[in-house]
Amino acid sequence: MPDKPVIFKQNRKPFMNEARLHFKIADLLNLNSKDVTATVNLLDEGGTIPFISRYRKELTGSLDEVQIMQIRDEIERLRQLEQRRESILKSIESQNKLSPELKEQILAADTLSKLEDLYLPFKPRRRTKATIAREKGLEPLAQFILEQKSNGIQEEAEKFISLEKEVPTAEEALQGARDIISEMVSENPIVRETMRDLFKKTAIIKSKLIKGKEEAGEKFEDYFEWEEKLMNCPSHRLLAMRRGEKEDILMLDIVVDNEEAIGLIERIILTSRGEAANQIKEAIADGYKRLLHPGIEAEMRILTKHQAEEKAIVVFADNLRELLLAPPLGQKAILGLDPGFRSGCKVVALNKEGKLLEETVIYPHEPQRKTAEAEMVVLAFCQKHNIEAIAIGNGTASRETEQFVRNIDILPKEISVIVVSEAGASVYSASEVAREEFGEYDLTVRGAVSIGRRLADPLSELVKIDPKAIGVGQYQHDVDQTHLKNKLDEVVGSCVNSVGVELNTASKQLLSYVSGIGPSLAQNIIDYRNEKGAFKSRKSLMEVPRMGEKVFEQCAGFLRIRNGIHPLDKSSVHPESYHIVEKMASDLNCSIEDLVGDKDLRKKIQPTNYVTEIVGLPTLKDILLELEKPGRDPRKSFEAFSFDENVHEIKHLREGMRLPGIVTNVTNFGAFVDIGVHQDGLVHISQLADEFVDDPNKIVKVGQQVWVNVTEVDAKRKRIALSMKGETQHVKASKPKAVVKEDQYDPNDINSALAALKNKFKK
């Protein structure tokens, strides 16, 4: 959860060439420069991305969230570049070394690496071989050699012999000069850029097992002896090898053809043949080996790590978005079951608002099997609390518990039995959020509640859990954690705002992600709601402490009041546009309620009649669309799902089996699918479709219901290989229906109560 609302203007730094930056971004992203400028201004004024994309379309040319994020990231990068440029200019100027030519080069540099290359010779540095040689007064000799105009190198070197300066021989003088040349060549901007290009085009990354680490590094077996082109190395493979290196299992090396590299440098530096050229060649070879190759290799490591991290974070973010926007069952009375063997199955009954009504433990499995009693409890809870669906966690004993529930022969068929991912439920159970909600209950109760609630509304429940604990993505612990957190928080915020939040029932965590709010103000809203009662209108939000006009502008359109005073309070129409809808209703001599309920009335509205300098057709079209179904949920309709009832464990699998499954994770190398055996199977990218697939996300999404074929089973290593080739990907399932209320029962006698309940359910 974000610690506070992200206000972009906090990082704002004006530059004389700000307009040029906007043109650069427009050119880079293929956008209109006017739209870019308007977007940057809105961001600088504290506008959030969801607000700008939804409610400022006229100003931005209807840019979507992704485009606005790209603009934000680029303006931030370019401003940092400008800041660094100014810093470098001041530093070199303070040394009285800023020539007009150098200043022009610095002003023209369009990347950070080019800027740093230009600054490298002027950077404060540690004492090197070259600085020692300069201290001995050997720089003039180095410059003489670099001029390459004379062959009298030996004679010239003898002039620098000095016992006082610790240069006893001409060869010592030449060695010092070569040290200086080595450093100068390694700092030459053209040479460095040439080496970068060479590494990007030809570098090979090699991975090798460290001797004696075979057993400890079993999971890195694929990389014990591996090499491939560096820039072609997929992100997941690069991150895996880097992890192996970090754990002292693997040695990584990035290599290029050294002869080719040295030859390229010589072509840049050498202008003649003879004694000077020979000295320079020797210096180039030394500088390349000692300075240039290690430096550029380090750059390539950083560059490729950054690229791999970016791809991994994008994969994580895409998966998280699909998970958060999974179809909700909706407001139903739900029985949540957290399965277990020895400790039993925790059972909780939740009402339609997700409130905990009752909890207990049942023991349908060994070693404390009490099947009859467990059946009675399930039936009793269903009858007593009018249960409409049963949510079962997919962890330990999940399939056995599902089978137990389905075997209760008189359980009304209208009650759907649904296996739910419990990833992160244990994290939630032990969190401060859970303690605030259920301080008087133990961890197992909290976990069962989380399982039940995430069936009703995945988004509302999952926002309470650290996204990194939800179990999607790849190599999440190997990427920059701050960047990962920011990106995932951004995704959560995007999802929350796209769906909208019911103001009078939302948790603090959910409110915290609403555009412009943040945790502190969310708590103020909760406190106000507890003290004053339910909000009657969006306008009353202004009475909440610290709710200023700017924040109200940012958040109001994303907050819903189902039974508000104003009919548009339950919609995504922003309060700033209420007067437009009121004018539409007035022109048609009807009420806003009439407009919402009468399609024929809405057809009479001519949007062009309501265009103003501020409100244009994009916003008007959004308003009319919202009037069709105020507060519509953009998520897909819920579809129940069932695993194959004959497959519970990996030992039940056979090659060639065709099974239904649910995609639990999508990576760059394929998709993991839950087929109901406690161990996800892998559909390799090559097995996702009959045609070539370059990106698994184009074929499957987290939460998608698919058909798969079992191609290989390794029970010992718990590995399952699956294929989706030749499959039509749609898993049909019946939708849950309402449950019929039943009579009361006497719970004191287990056997008689169970018999009575069975008879009543049969009726």
C-alpha positions in Angstrom: 0.0 0.0 0.0 1.4 3.5 -0.8 2.6 5.4 2.2 1.0 8.6 0.8 -0.6 9.8 -2.4 1.9 10.2 -5.1 2.2 13.9 -5.9 4.4 14.2 -9.0 5.2 17.9 -8.4 7.4 17.0 -5.4 10.0 16.0 -7.9 9.4 18.9 -10.2 12.4 20.9 -11.3 11.9 23.6 -13.9 14.4 23.8 -16.8 14.9 26.4 -19.4 14.4 23.8 -22.1 11.3 22.2 -20.6 9.4 22.6 -23.9 12.2 20.8 -25.7 11.8 17.9 -23.3 8.1 17.7 -24.2 8.9 17.6 -27.9 11.4 14.8 -27.2 8.8 12.7 -25.4 6.2 13.3 -28.1 8.6 12.2 -30.7 9.7 9.2 -28.7 6.2 8.0 -27.9 4.7 9.1 -31.2 2.2 11.5 -29.5 1.0 15.0 -30.0 3.3 17.5 -28.2 0.4 19.5 -27.1 -1.1 16.5 -25.4 2.3 15.7 -23.8 2.6 19.2 -22.4 -0.9 19.2 -21.0 -0.3 15.8 -19.3 3.0 16.9 -17.8 1.3 20.1 -16.5 -1.5 18.0 -14.9 1.0 15.7 -13.3 3.0 18.6 -12.0 -0.2 20.1 -10.5 -0.6 16.9 -8.4 -3.0 15.0 -10.8 -3.0 11.2 -10.4 -2.9 9.0 -13.4 -6.3 7.4 -12.9 -7.9 10.9 -12.6 -6.1 12.4 -15.6 -6.9 9.4 -17.9 -10.6 9.3 -16.8 -11.6 12.9 -16.2 -9.2 15.1 -18.3 -9.5 13.5 -21.7 -10.2 16.9 -23.4 -6.8 18.2 -22.3 -4.7 15.1 -23.0 -6.3 14.0 -26.2 -7.8 10.9 -24.4 -4.5 9.4 -23.5 -4.9 6.2 -21.6 -3.2 5.2 -18.3 -0.3 3.4 -20.0 0.5 6.4 -22.2 0.3 8.8 -19.2 2.7 6.5 -17.2 5.1 6.5 -20.1 5.0 10.3 -20.2 5.5 10.5 -16.5 8.5 8.2 -16.6 10.1 9.9 -19.6 9.8 13.4 -18.2 11.2 12.2 -14.9 14.1 10.6 -16.7 14.8 13.6 -18.9 14.6 16.0 -16.0 17.1 13.9 -14.1 19.3 13.9 -17.2 19.1 17.7 -17.3 19.9 17.9 -13.6 23.0 15.8 -14.1 24.0 17.9 -17.1 23.8 21.1 -15.0 25.8 19.4 -12.2 28.5 18.3 -14.7 28.8 21.7 -16.3 29.2 23.4 -12.9 31.8 20.8 -11.8 34.0 21.1 -14.9 33.6 24.9 -14.9 34.8 25.1 -11.3 38.0 23.3 -12.4 38.5 26.0 -15.1 38.5 23.2 -17.8 35.2 23.9 -19.6 36.1 24.7 -23.2 33.4 25.9 -25.6 33.8 22.6 -27.6 33.4 20.5 -24.5 30.4 22.5 -23.3 28.8 22.0 -26.7 29.3 18.2 -26.5 27.8 18.1 -23.0 24.8 20.1 -24.1 24.3 17.7 -27.1 24.6 14.5 -25.1 21.3 12.7 -25.1 21.9 9.8 -22.8 23.3 9.5 -19.3 26.1 7.2 -20.5 27.3 9.8 -23.0 27.2 12.5 -20.3 29.2 10.4 -17.9 31.8 9.5 -20.6 32.4 13.2 -21.2 32.7 13.9 -17.5 34.9 10.9 -16.8 38.3 12.6 -17.3 37.2 15.4 -14.9 35.8 13.3 -12.1 37.5 13.2 -8.7 39.1 9.8 -8.6 41.2 7.5 -6.5 45.0 7.3 -7.1 45.7 5.3 -10.2 48.8 4.3 -12.1 48.1 7.2 -14.4 47.8 9.8 -11.6 51.1 8.5 -10.1 52.7 8.9 -13.6 51.3 12.4 -13.8 52.7 13.2 -10.4 56.1 12.2 -11.8 55.7 14.7 -14.6 55.3 12.2 -17.4 52.1 13.6 -19.0 54.1 15.7 -21.6 55.8 12.4 -22.7 52.4 10.8 -23.1 51.1 13.7 -25.2 54.3 13.6 -27.3 53.7 9.9 -28.0 50.0 10.5 -28.8 50.9 13.1 -31.4 52.5 10.3 -33.4 54.7 12.7 -35.3 58.1 11.5 -34.4 60.0 8.2 -34.0 62.5 9.7 -31.5 60.5 8.2 -28.6 63.5 6.7 -26.8 65.5 10.0 -26.9 62.4 11.9 -25.7 61.9 9.5 -22.8 65.4 10.0 -21.6 64.6 13.6 -21.0 62.3 12.6 -18.2 64.8 10.5 -16.3 64.8 11.8 -12.7 65.9 10.1 -9.5 64.2 12.8 -7.5 60.9 11.9 -9.2 61.6 8.2 -9.0 62.0 7.8 -12.8 65.4 6.0 -12.9 65.3 4.9 -16.6 63.8 5.8 -19.9 61.8 2.5 -19.8 60.3 3.6 -16.5 59.4 6.9 -18.1 57.8 5.1 -21.1 55.9 2.8 -18.8 54.4 5.8 -16.9 53.5 7.5 -20.2 51.8 4.3 -21.4 49.8 4.2 -18.1 48.6 7.7 -18.8 47.7 6.7 -22.4 45.9 3.6 -21.2 43.7 5.7 -19.0 43.1 8.4 -21.6 42.1 5.8 -24.2 39.8 4.0 -21.8 38.1 7.4 -21.0 37.7 8.4 -24.6 34.0 8.8 -25.3 34.2 7.5 -28.9 36.2 4.4 -27.7 33.7 3.7 -24.9 30.7 4.0 -27.2 32.4 1.7 -29.7 33.0 -0.9 -27.0 29.4 -0.6 -25.8 28.2 -1.3 -29.3 30.6 -4.2 -29.7 29.3 -5.8 -26.4 25.7 -5.2 -27.3 26.2 -6.9 -30.7 28.6 -9.7 -29.9 29.0 -10.3 -26.2 28.5 -13.8 -24.9 27.4 -14.6 -21.3 29.0 -17.8 -19.9 27.9 -19.6 -16.9 30.0 -22.3 -15.2 29.6 -24.4 -12.0 32.0 -23.7 -9.2 33.8 -26.9 -8.4 32.3 -28.8 -5.5 28.9 -27.1 -5.6 27.1 -29.8 -7.6 24.8 -30.9 -4.8 24.1 -27.5 -3.4 23.4 -26.1 -6.8 21.1 -28.8 -8.2 18.4 -26.3 -9.0 20.9 -24.5 -11.3 21.8 -27.7 -13.1 20.8 -26.2 -16.5 23.4 -23.5 -16.1 26.4 -25.7 -15.0 27.9 -25.2 -18.5 25.9 -22.6 -20.4 26.6 -19.8 -22.9 24.5 -17.7 -25.2 24.5 -14.2 -26.7 24.1 -11.7 -23.9 21.5 -9.5 -25.5 19.4 -12.5 -26.5 19.4 -14.0 -23.1 15.8 -14.1 -21.8 15.1 -12.2 -18.6 14.2 -15.3 -16.6 17.4 -17.1 -17.6 19.6 -14.1 -16.8 18.0 -13.6 -13.4 18.4 -17.4 -12.7 22.1 -17.3 -13.6 22.6 -14.1 -11.5 21.0 -15.8 -8.5 23.3 -18.8 -9.0 26.2 -16.4 -9.0 24.9 -14.6 -5.9 24.6 -18.0 -4.1 28.2 -18.9 -5.0 27.1 -21.8 -7.2 27.9 -20.3 -10.6 30.6 -18.2 -12.1 29.4 -15.7 -14.8 31.5 -14.1 -17.4 30.7 -11.7 -20.2 33.2 -12.0 -23.1 33.8 -10.6 -26.5 36.5 -11.2 -29.1 39.4 -9.3 -27.5 41.4 -9.1 -30.7 38.4 -7.5 -32.5 37.9 -5.1 -29.6 41.6 -4.0 -29.5 41.5 -3.7 -33.3 38.5 -1.3 -33.2 40.3 0.8 -30.6 43.5 1.0 -32.6 41.5 2.1 -35.7 40.1 5.0 -33.6 43.4 6.1 -31.9 46.3 5.2 -34.3 47.1 7.6 -37.1 50.6 6.4 -38.0 53.1 3.5 -37.8 56.4 3.4 -36.0 57.7 3.8 -32.5 54.9 5.9 -31.3 52.3 3.5 -32.7 54.0 0.6 -31.0 53.9 2.4 -27.6 50.3 3.3 -28.1 49.4 -0.3 -29.1 51.0 -1.6 -25.9 49.0 1.0 -23.9 45.8 0.1 -25.7 46.1 -3.6 -24.9 46.9 -2.9 -21.3 44.1 -0.3 -20.9 41.6 -2.6 -22.6 42.4 -5.5 -20.3 42.9 -3.6 -17.1 40.3 -0.7 -17.4 38.0 -0.7 -20.4 36.8 -4.3 -20.6 36.0 -4.6 -16.8 34.3 -1.2 -17.0 32.1 -1.9 -20.0 31.4 -5.5 -18.7 30.1 -3.9 -15.4 28.0 -1.5 -17.5 26.5 -4.5 -19.5 25.8 -6.4 -16.3 23.9 -3.4 -14.9 22.1 -2.8 -18.2 21.0 -6.3 -18.8 20.1 -6.8 -15.1 17.9 -3.6 -15.4 16.3 -4.9 -18.6 15.7 -8.3 -17.1 14.2 -6.7 -13.9 12.0 -4.5 -16.0 10.6 -7.5 -17.9 10.2 -9.5 -14.7 8.3 -6.6 -13.0 6.1 -6.2 -16.1 5.2 -9.9 -15.9 4.5 -9.6 -12.2 2.4 -6.5 -12.8 0.4 -8.1 -15.6 -0.3 -11.2 -13.5 -1.3 -9.1 -10.5 -3.7 -7.0 -12.6 -5.5 -10.2 -13.9 -5.7 -11.6 -10.3 -7.1 -8.4 -8.8 -9.6 -8.0 -11.6 -10.8 -11.6 -11.4 -14.6 -11.9 -11.7 -16.3 -11.5 -8.3 -19.0 -13.8 -7.2 -20.7 -10.7 -5.7 -22.7 -10.2 -2.5 -23.5 -13.7 -1.5 -23.7 -15.5 1.9 -20.5 -17.6 1.8 -19.2 -20.6 3.8 -15.4 -20.3 3.9 -13.3 -23.5 4.5 -9.6 -23.4 5.2 -8.7 -27.1 4.7 -6.4 -29.2 6.9 -5.7 -32.8 8.0 -4.4 -33.0 11.6 -5.7 -29.6 12.8 -9.1 -30.0 11.0 -10.8 -27.6 8.6 -11.7 -24.2 9.8 -15.3 -23.2 8.8 -16.6 -19.6 8.8 -20.0 -18.2 7.8 -20.0 -14.8 6.1 -23.0 -12.7 5.3 -23.5 -10.9 2.0 -21.4 -8.0 3.2 -18.5 -10.3 4.3 -19.2 -10.0 8.0 -18.2 -13.0 10.1 -21.3 -14.6 11.6 -20.1 -17.9 13.1 -17.0 -20.1 13.1 -16.0 -23.6 14.1 -13.7 -26.5 13.2 -14.7 -29.8 11.5 -12.6 -33.0 11.1 -13.7 -34.8 7.9 -10.2 -36.4 7.4 -7.8 -38.6 9.2 -6.4 -38.7 11.9 -9.4 -37.3 13.7 -12.0 -38.3 11.1 -15.6 -37.4 12.2 -17.4 -37.4 8.9 -21.0 -37.5 10.2 -20.4 -34.6 12.6 -18.5 -32.6 9.9 -21.4 -33.1 7.5 -23.9 -32.0 10.1 -21.9 -28.8 10.7 -21.7 -27.9 7.1 -25.4 -28.6 6.5 -26.3 -26.7 9.7 -24.3 -23.6 8.7 -25.8 -23.7 5.2 -29.3 -23.8 6.6 -28.8 -21.4 9.4 -27.0 -18.7 7.4 -28.7 -19.2 4.0 -25.4 -20.0 2.4 -25.2 -19.5 -1.3 -21.7 -20.7 -2.1 -18.9 -22.6 -0.4 -15.3 -21.4 -0.8 -12.5 -23.9 -0.2 -8.8 -22.9 0.0 -6.6 -24.7 -2.5 -3.8 -25.6 0.0 -3.2 -28.7 2.0 -6.2 -31.1 2.0 -8.0 -29.0 -0.5 -9.1 -31.7 -2.9 -10.0 -34.0 -0.1 -12.1 -31.3 1.5 -13.8 -30.5 -1.8 -14.6 -34.1 -2.3 -16.0 -34.4 1.2 -18.3 -31.4 0.6 -19.4 -32.7 -2.8 -20.2 -36.1 -1.3 -22.7 -34.6 1.1 -25.5 -36.0 -1.0 -28.3 -33.8 0.3 -26.3 -30.5 0.1 -28.5 -28.3 -2.2 -27.2 -28.3 -5.7 -27.9 -24.6 -5.8 -24.9 -24.1 -3.5 -21.8 -23.8 -5.6 -18.6 -25.4 -4.3 -15.6 -23.4 -5.5 -11.9 -23.9 -4.9 -10.3 -20.6 -4.2 -6.6 -19.7 -4.3 -5.4 -19.0 -0.8 -2.1 -17.5 -1.8 -1.2 -14.8 0.7 -4.0 -15.8 3.1 -1.5 -16.8 5.8 0.3 -13.5 5.3 -3.0 -11.7 5.8 -3.8 -13.8 8.9 -0.7 -12.6 10.7 -0.9 -9.0 9.5 -1.8 -5.9 11.5 -4.8 -5.5 9.1 -6.2 -8.9 10.2 -5.5 -8.1 13.9 -7.5 -4.9 13.5 -10.4 -6.7 11.9 -10.4 -9.9 14.0 -8.2 -9.3 17.0 -10.3 -11.7 19.1 -9.9 -14.6 16.6 -6.9 -16.8 15.9 -5.0 -17.0 12.6 -7.0 -19.9 11.2 -10.3 -18.0 11.5 -8.7 -15.0 9.8 -7.4 -17.2 7.0 -10.8 -18.8 6.4 -12.5 -15.4 6.3 -10.0 -14.2 3.7 -10.7 -17.3 1.6 -14.4 -16.7 1.7 -14.2 -12.9 1.1 -11.8 -13.3 -1.9 -14.4 -15.4 -3.6 -17.0 -12.7 -3.1 -14.7 -9.8 -4.2 -11.0 -10.7 -5.0 -10.0 -7.0 -5.3 -11.4 -5.8 -2.0 -9.7 -8.7 -0.1 -6.4 -8.9 -2.0 -5.6 -5.2 -1.5 -5.0 -6.1 2.2 -2.1 -8.3 1.3 1.4 -7.3 0.2 1.2 -8.0 -3.6 4.6 -9.8 -3.4 3.0 -12.4 -1.1 0.2 -13.3 -3.6 2.4 -15.7 -5.5 2.5 -14.5 -9.1 5.5 -13.4 -11.2 9.0 -14.7 -11.6 12.2 -14.0 -9.6 10.5 -11.3 -7.6 13.2 -11.4 -4.9 16.0 -10.8 -7.4 14.7 -7.5 -8.7 14.9 -4.0 -7.3 12.5 -4.1 -4.4 11.6 -0.4 -4.3 10.9 -0.4 -8.0 8.8 -3.6 -7.7 6.8 -2.2 -4.8 6.1 1.1 -6.6 5.0 -0.7 -9.8 2.8 -3.1 -7.9 1.2 -0.4 -5.8 0.5 1.4 -9.1 -1.2 -1.6 -10.5 -3.3 -2.0 -7.4 -4.3 1.6 -7.5 -5.2 1.3 -11.2 -7.4 -1.7 -10.5 -9.1 -0.1 -7.5 -9.9 3.1 -9.4 -11.1 1.3 -12.5 -13.6 -0.7 -10.5 -14.6 2.0 -8.1 -15.1 1.9 -4.4 -18.3 1.8 -2.3 -17.6 4.6 0.2 -19.8 3.3 3.0 -18.4 -0.2 3.1 -14.8 0.0 1.9 -12.0 -1.0 4.2 -9.2 1.4 5.0 -6.9 -0.6 2.7 -9.2 -0.3 -0.2 -9.8 3.5 0.3 -6.0 4.0 0.6 -5.6 3.1 -3.1 -8.3 5.5 -4.3 -6.9 8.4 -6.4 -5.4 11.1 -4.2 -6.3 9.6 -0.8 -3.6 7.4 0.9 -3.6 5.7 4.3 -3.9 8.7 6.5 -6.9 10.3 4.8 -8.4 6.8 4.4 -8.3 6.5 8.2 -9.9 9.9 8.6 -12.8 8.7 6.3 -13.3 5.6 8.3 -13.3 7.6 11.6 -15.8 10.1 10.2 -18.0 7.2 9.0 -17.9 5.5 12.4 -18.7 8.7 14.2 -21.3 10.4 11.9 -22.7 7.3 10.2 -22.9 6.5 6.5 -22.1 9.1 3.9 -25.3 10.5 2.3 -23.6 12.3 -0.6 -20.2 12.8 -2.1 -20.2 16.4 -1.1 -20.2 15.4 2.6 -16.6 14.1 2.0 -15.5 17.7 2.3 -16.4 17.5 6.0 -13.7 14.9 6.5 -10.6 16.3 8.2 -7.8 17.1 5.6 -10.1 16.5 2.7 -9.1 19.6 0.6 -10.6 20.6 -2.7 -7.7 19.2 -4.7 -8.0 15.8 -3.1 -11.7 15.8 -3.5 -11.3 16.6 -7.2 -8.9 13.6 -7.5 -11.0 11.0 -5.6 -14.7 11.9 -5.8 -15.4 10.2 -9.2 -14.0 6.9 -8.0 -16.1 6.7 -4.8 -19.6 5.4 -5.0 -22.6 5.8 -2.6 -25.2 3.2 -3.5 -28.1 5.0 -1.7 -26.9 8.6 -1.9 -29.0 11.7 -2.0 -27.9 12.5 -5.5 -28.7 9.8 -8.1 -25.3 10.3 -9.7 -23.4 9.6 -6.5 -23.6 5.8 -7.3 -22.0 6.4 -10.7 -18.6 7.3 -12.1 -19.9 10.7 -13.3 -17.6 13.2 -11.5 -19.5 15.8 -9.3 -17.9 18.5 -11.4 -20.1 17.3 -14.3 -23.4 16.9 -12.4 -24.7 20.2 -13.8 -24.3 18.8 -17.3 -26.6 15.8 -16.6 -29.0 18.1 -14.7 -29.1 20.3 -17.8 -29.8 17.3 -20.0 -32.7 16.3 -17.8 -34.0 19.8 -17.7 -33.9 20.1 -21.5 -35.9 16.9 -21.8 -38.3 18.0 -19.0 -37.5 14.9 -16.9 -35.6 13.9 -13.8 -32.1 12.4 -13.7 -33.7 9.1 -12.5 -35.8 9.2 -15.7 -32.7 9.5 -17.8 -31.1 6.6 -16.1 -34.1 4.4 -16.5 -35.3 5.3 -19.9 -33.2 4.4 -22.9 -35.5 6.3 -25.3 -35.0 9.5 -23.4 -31.2 9.1 -23.6 -31.4 8.7 -27.3 -32.8 12.2 -27.6 -29.7 13.7 -26.1 -27.5 15.5 -28.6 -24.0 15.5 -27.0 -22.8 18.4 -29.2 -25.3 20.7 -27.5 -23.4 20.4 -24.2 -19.9 20.9 -25.4 -18.1 23.8 -23.5 -14.5 25.0 -23.3 -13.9 22.6 -20.5 -16.2 19.6 -21.3 -15.8 18.0 -24.7 -17.3 15.0 -26.5 -15.0 12.4 -24.8 -16.4 13.3 -21.4 -19.9 13.6 -22.7 -19.7 10.2 -24.3 -18.5 8.7 -21.0 -21.3 10.4 -19.1 -24.0 9.0 -21.5 -22.4 5.5 -21.3 -22.5 5.7 -17.5 -26.2 6.7 -17.5 -27.0 3.4 -19.2 -25.8 1.5 -16.1 -24.5 3.7 -13.2 -21.6 2.2 -11.3 -21.2 -0.7 -13.6 -18.5 -3.2 -12.7 -15.9 -3.5 -15.5 -14.9 -7.0 -14.4 -16.2 -10.1 -16.2 -19.0 -12.2 -15.0 -18.2 -15.0 -12.5 -18.0 -18.5 -13.8 -17.8 -21.5 -11.3 -15.1 -24.0 -12.0 -14.5 -27.7 -11.0 -11.4 -29.8 -11.2 -11.6 -33.4 -12.5 -13.2 -35.3 -9.7 -11.0 -38.4 -10.4 -7.7 -36.5 -10.0 -6.6 -35.5 -6.5 -2.9 -36.2 -6.3 0.1 -36.4 -8.7 0.0 -40.2 -8.5 -3.4 -40.1 -10.3 -1.9 -38.4 -13.4 -1.1 -40.3 -16.6 0.4 -39.1 -19.8 -2.3 -38.2 -22.3 -4.9 -37.2 -19.7 -7.0 -34.2 -20.7 -7.9 -32.1 -17.7 -9.5 -28.7 -16.8 -7.2 -26.3 -15.0 -6.8 -22.7 -13.9 -3.8 -20.6 -14.8 -2.0 -19.5 -11.6 1.0 -17.8 -13.0 2.3 -16.5 -16.3 6.1 -16.1 -16.9 8.2 -15.4 -19.9 8.9 -19.1 -20.4 5.3 -20.4 -20.1 2.3 -20.7 -17.8 1.7 -22.6 -14.6 -1.7 -24.3 -14.3 -3.4 -25.8 -11.3 -5.1 -29.1 -12.2 -6.0 -30.0 -8.6 -3.1 -32.1 -7.5 -1.3 -29.6 -5.1 1.4 -29.1 -7.6 1.0 -26.8 -10.6 2.0 -28.1 -14.0 4.0 -26.1 -16.5 2.8 -25.4 -20.0 6.1 -24.4 -21.7 5.9 -21.5 -24.1 6.4 -23.9 -27.0 3.3 -25.9 -25.8 0.8 -22.9 -25.4 -0.6 -23.0 -28.9 -0.3 -24.7 -32.3 1.3 -21.6 -33.7 4.6 -19.9 -32.6 4.2 -17.9 -29.4 6.6 -15.1 -28.5 4.8 -13.9 -25.4 2.7 -16.2 -23.1 0.6 -13.2 -22.0 -0.9 -13.1 -25.5 -2.3 -16.6 -25.0 -3.2 -16.9 -21.3 -3.9 -14.8 -18.3 -3.8 -15.5 -14.6 -7.1 -16.9 -13.4 -8.1 -18.1 -16.9 -9.8 -21.5 -17.1 -8.1 -23.8 -19.6 -8.0 -27.3 -20.9 -4.6 -29.0 -20.8 -3.1 -32.4 -21.8 -0.6 -34.1 -19.5 2.6 -34.8 -21.5 5.1 -35.8 -18.7 4.9 -36.6 -15.0 7.9 -36.7 -12.7 6.4 -37.6 -9.3 9.8 -37.8 -7.6 10.8 -34.2 -8.5 7.1 -33.1 -8.4 7.2 -31.8 -12.0 4.3 -31.9 -14.4 4.6 -31.0 -18.0 1.4 -29.9 -19.8 0.4 -28.9 -23.3 -2.4 -26.7 -24.6 -1.8 -27.5 -28.2 -4.9 -28.5 -30.2 -7.2 -27.3 -27.4 -10.3 -25.0 -27.6 -9.8 -23.0 -24.4 -13.1 -22.7 -22.7 -14.2 -24.5 -19.5 -17.9 -24.5 -19.0 -19.4 -24.4 -15.5 -22.7 -23.6 -14.0 -23.3 -20.3 -12.3 -24.2 -20.3 -8.6 -27.9 -19.9 -7.8 -29.7 -18.8 -4.6 -30.2 -21.3 -1.8 -33.6 -22.2 -0.4 -34.1 -21.4 3.3 -34.7 -24.4 5.6 -36.4 -25.0 9.0 -34.7 -24.9 12.3 -32.9 -27.9 13.8 -31.8 -29.4 17.1 -28.0 -29.6 17.2 -27.6 -31.4 20.5 -28.0 -34.9 19.1 -25.5 -35.2 16.2 -27.1 -38.3 14.5 -30.7 -37.1 14.9 -29.8 -33.6 13.8 -28.0 -34.9 10.7 -31.0 -37.1 9.8 -33.4 -34.2 10.4 -31.3 -31.8 8.3 -31.1 -34.4 5.5 -34.8 -34.8 5.5 -35.4 -31.1 5.4 -32.9 -30.5 2.6 -34.5 -33.3 0.6 -37.8 -31.4 0.8 
